[in-house]
């Protein structure tokens, strides 16, 4: 639908773009092949250093404007988010030549009802990521030495919920780039076209 925005209309509505973005975010969370599913997730470490890593988008709720990701409670990103919960999530769709940059605030769920509920849905083959004996990023002498400890269960499993406050959308095109920004405050949404 974003391709159908009339570039000759001086004040095209942002409503079709908003609907399309929300639809595509929901689709990305459900479809493993979506180019928007593997995101660049940016945070700031406790000492102020920018940190970016790839995270899989697991769920998007358009009613609450919340993105959901999974991680290990021992991961350095958890300390980042405990200190600085403000994040950006970057997505790139090479087919549509669109960048989607999402700003929001992260909330961690470790060992609570939501984490327990979602841990029960993680398939066996995916649980090993949270059962390693050493925390993510630990030095190893041999790539096979990390091993797993089944007794950990779901205690390292962490859910990151990001409450979206802003989406900055950029479409690259030989006919002229387009950019818009949508902002959420409570239940209200506002938007405007921006210079690409």
C-alpha positions, 0 to 999 in steps of 0.5 A: 500500500505504501507504493500507492501513496500519490506522490503528486498529492501535496498533502497525502493522508498518513492513514494508509501508511499507518495501517500498512506499517502496523499490518506489516509489523504484525506479519513480520512477527508471524512469518519467518521469511519476512525481511522485517523479522530480523531487526537491529536492536539498539540500546545504550550500555551502563557506561554510555556506549551504543550497542546494536545487535540482531534480535528476532521480532516475536510478536507485535500488538497493534492495540498496545503498540508493543513489540516483543523480543526474547533474550537471555537474562545473563546477556549484557543487553539486559543490564543495558535495558535496566540502566537505559530502557530507551531503545531503537529498533531498525528494520530494512525491507530490501524488496520495498526499499523501506527503512522503518526506525522504531523508538520506544521504551523497553520493559523486561520480564524475567521469571514473571507470569508473562515470561513463564507463559511464553517459555512454555511455548518455546519449542525444545529446539529453541530452549537450548539458547537459554540453557548454556552454562556460561552467559552469552558473550563469555570467552571460550577456548573451544566453541563446543565447550559452552554446553547446556544445563537442563536444570536452568529451565526457563530461569534465564528466559527473558521477554523484552516488551518495547512500547512504541513511541515513534516510527520513522519511515523512509522509502527510497525511490528513483522517483523521489524519496519519501519520509514520514514520522508517526508518534504515539502519546497514550492512545493518541497518534500524530504524524507528519511528512518529513524531509527524506 
